[in-house]
Amino acid sequence: MEIQWRKSSRSSDSDGSNCLELAEQGGEILIRESDNPDVIIRTTRVKLRAFLGGAKQGEFDDLA
């Protein structure tokens, strides 16, 4: 089964290569960069939820 990658509608690069993509496979969450798709980070929903919660609260704004 082919992995269905998803990216944010806020990805601003016109060719779509300047963004992060996420997918789900076998209960894991996969994360990759569009311009380097061979490098994939695997994580869990619990860890991703914790990270997104912090991001929504602005904990990483100084890095953007």
MODELLER restraints for C-alpha pairs under 7 A, 6 or more apart:
rsr = mdl.restraints
at = mdl.atoms
rsr.add(forms.Gaussian(group=physical.xy_distance, feature=features.Distance(at['CA:3:A'], at['CA:23:A']), mean=6.78, stdev=0.5))
rsr.add(forms.Gaussian(group=physical.xy_distance, feature=features.Distance(at['CA:4:A'], at['CA:23:A']), mean=5.98, stdev=0.5))
rsr.add(forms.Gaussian(group=physical.xy_distance, feature=features.Distance(at['CA:5:A'], at['CA:21:A']), mean=5.87, stdev=0.5))
rsr.add(forms.Gaussian(group=physical.xy_distance, feature=features.Distance(at['CA:5:A'], at['CA:22:A']), mean=5.50, stdev=0.5))
rsr.add(forms.Gaussian(group=physical.xy_distance, feature=features.Distance(at['CA:5:A'], at['CA:23:A']), mean=4.81, stdev=0.5))
rsr.add(forms.Gaussian(group=physical.xy_distance, feature=features.Distance(at['CA:6:A'], at['CA:21:A']), mean=5.25, stdev=0.5))
rsr.add(forms.Gaussian(group=physical.xy_distance, feature=features.Distance(at['CA:6:A'], at['CA:22:A']), mean=5.23, stdev=0.5))
rsr.add(forms.Gaussian(group=physical.xy_distance, feature=features.Distance(at['CA:6:A'], at['CA:23:A']), mean=6.16, stdev=0.5))
rsr.add(forms.Gaussian(group=physical.xy_distance, feature=features.Distance(at['CA:7:A'], at['CA:19:A']), mean=7.00, stdev=0.5))
rsr.add(forms.Gaussian(group=physical.xy_distance, feature=features.Distance(at['CA:7:A'], at['CA:20:A']), mean=6.24, stdev=0.5))
rsr.add(forms.Gaussian(group=physical.xy_distance, feature=features.Distance(at['CA:7:A'], at['CA:21:A']), mean=4.59, stdev=0.5))
rsr.add(forms.Gaussian(group=physical.xy_distance, feature=features.Distance(at['CA:7:A'], at['CA:22:A']), mean=6.42, stdev=0.5))
rsr.add(forms.Gaussian(group=physical.xy_distance, feature=features.Distance(at['CA:11:A'], at['CA:18:A']), mean=6.80, stdev=0.5))
rsr.add(forms.Gaussian(group=physical.xy_distance, feature=features.Distance(at['CA:11:A'], at['CA:19:A']), mean=5.68, stdev=0.5))
rsr.add(forms.Gaussian(group=physical.xy_distance, feature=features.Distance(at['CA:17:A'], at['CA:34:A']), mean=4.78, stdev=0.5))
rsr.add(forms.Gaussian(group=physical.xy_distance, feature=features.Distance(at['CA:17:A'], at['CA:35:A']), mean=4.98, stdev=0.5))
rsr.add(forms.Gaussian(group=physical.xy_distance, feature=features.Distance(at['CA:18:A'], at['CA:34:A']), mean=6.28, stdev=0.5))
rsr.add(forms.Gaussian(group=physical.xy_distance, feature=features.Distance(at['CA:18:A'], at['CA:35:A']), mean=6.61, stdev=0.5))
rsr.add(forms.Gaussian(group=physical.xy_distance, feature=features.Distance(at['CA:19:A'], at['CA:33:A']), mean=5.96, stdev=0.5))
rsr.add(forms.Gaussian(group=physical.xy_distance, feature=features.Distance(at['CA:19:A'], at['CA:34:A']), mean=5.69, stdev=0.5))
rsr.add(forms.Gaussian(group=physical.xy_distance, feature=features.Distance(at['CA:20:A'], at['CA:31:A']), mean=6.84, stdev=0.5))
rsr.add(forms.Gaussian(group=physical.xy_distance, feature=features.Distance(at['CA:20:A'], at['CA:32:A']), mean=5.70, stdev=0.5))
rsr.add(forms.Gaussian(group=physical.xy_distance, feature=features.Distance(at['CA:20:A'], at['CA:33:A']), mean=4.57, stdev=0.5))
rsr.add(forms.Gaussian(group=physical.xy_distance, feature=features.Distance(at['CA:20:A'], at['CA:34:A']), mean=6.00, stdev=0.5))
rsr.add(forms.Gaussian(group=physical.xy_distance, feature=features.Distance(at['CA:21:A'], at['CA:31:A']), mean=5.69, stdev=0.5))
rsr.add(forms.Gaussian(group=physical.xy_distance, feature=features.Distance(at['CA:21:A'], at['CA:32:A']), mean=5.36, stdev=0.5))
rsr.add(forms.Gaussian(group=physical.xy_distance, feature=features.Distance(at['CA:21:A'], at['CA:33:A']), mean=6.09, stdev=0.5))
rsr.add(forms.Gaussian(group=physical.xy_distance, feature=features.Distance(at['CA:21:A'], at['CA:34:A']), mean=6.49, stdev=0.5))
rsr.add(forms.Gaussian(group=physical.xy_distance, feature=features.Distance(at['CA:22:A'], at['CA:29:A']), mean=6.90, stdev=0.5))
rsr.add(forms.Gaussian(group=physical.xy_distance, feature=features.Distance(at['CA:22:A'], at['CA:30:A']), mean=5.47, stdev=0.5))
rsr.add(forms.Gaussian(group=physical.xy_distance, feature=features.Distance(at['CA:22:A'], at['CA:31:A']), mean=4.65, stdev=0.5))
rsr.add(forms.Gaussian(group=physical.xy_distance, feature=features.Distance(at['CA:22:A'], at['CA:32:A']), mean=6.67, stdev=0.5))
rsr.add(forms.Gaussian(group=physical.xy_distance, feature=features.Distance(at['CA:23:A'], at['CA:29:A']), mean=5.80, stdev=0.5))
rsr.add(forms.Gaussian(group=physical.xy_distance, feature=features.Distance(at['CA:23:A'], at['CA:30:A']), mean=5.08, stdev=0.5))
rsr.add(forms.Gaussian(group=physical.xy_distance, feature=features.Distance(at['CA:23:A'], at['CA:31:A']), mean=6.72, stdev=0.5))
rsr.add(forms.Gaussian(group=physical.xy_distance, feature=features.Distance(at['CA:24:A'], at['CA:30:A']), mean=5.97, stdev=0.5))
rsr.add(forms.Gaussian(group=physical.xy_distance, feature=features.Distance(at['CA:28:A'], at['CA:42:A']), mean=6.36, stdev=0.5))
rsr.add(forms.Gaussian(group=physical.xy_distance, feature=features.Distance(at['CA:28:A'], at['CA:43:A']), mean=5.80, stdev=0.5))
rsr.add(forms.Gaussian(group=physical.xy_distance, feature=features.Distance(at['CA:28:A'], at['CA:44:A']), mean=5.21, stdev=0.5))
rsr.add(forms.Gaussian(group=physical.xy_distance, feature=features.Distance(at['CA:28:A'], at['CA:45:A']), mean=6.99, stdev=0.5))
rsr.add(forms.Gaussian(group=physical.xy_distance, feature=features.Distance(at['CA:29:A'], at['CA:42:A']), mean=5.73, stdev=0.5))
rsr.add(forms.Gaussian(group=physical.xy_distance, feature=features.Distance(at['CA:29:A'], at['CA:43:A']), mean=5.20, stdev=0.5))
rsr.add(forms.Gaussian(group=physical.xy_distance, feature=features.Distance(at['CA:29:A'], at['CA:44:A']), mean=5.59, stdev=0.5))
rsr.add(forms.Gaussian(group=physical.xy_distance, feature=features.Distance(at['CA:29:A'], at['CA:45:A']), mean=6.35, stdev=0.5))
rsr.add(forms.Gaussian(group=physical.xy_distance, feature=features.Distance(at['CA:30:A'], at['CA:40:A']), mean=6.34, stdev=0.5))
rsr.add(forms.Gaussian(group=physical.xy_distance, feature=features.Distance(at['CA:30:A'], at['CA:41:A']), mean=5.63, stdev=0.5))
rsr.add(forms.Gaussian(group=physical.xy_distance, feature=features.Distance(at['CA:30:A'], at['CA:42:A']), mean=4.71, stdev=0.5))
rsr.add(forms.Gaussian(group=physical.xy_distance, feature=features.Distance(at['CA:30:A'], at['CA:43:A']), mean=6.47, stdev=0.5))
rsr.add(forms.Gaussian(group=physical.xy_distance, feature=features.Distance(at['CA:31:A'], at['CA:40:A']), mean=5.63, stdev=0.5))
rsr.add(forms.Gaussian(group=physical.xy_distance, feature=features.Distance(at['CA:31:A'], at['CA:41:A']), mean=5.07, stdev=0.5))
rsr.add(forms.Gaussian(group=physical.xy_distance, feature=features.Distance(at['CA:31:A'], at['CA:42:A']), mean=6.51, stdev=0.5))
rsr.add(forms.Gaussian(group=physical.xy_distance, feature=features.Distance(at['CA:32:A'], at['CA:39:A']), mean=6.13, stdev=0.5))
rsr.add(forms.Gaussian(group=physical.xy_distance, feature=features.Distance(at['CA:32:A'], at['CA:40:A']), mean=4.88, stdev=0.5))
rsr.add(forms.Gaussian(group=physical.xy_distance, feature=features.Distance(at['CA:32:A'], at['CA:41:A']), mean=6.38, stdev=0.5))
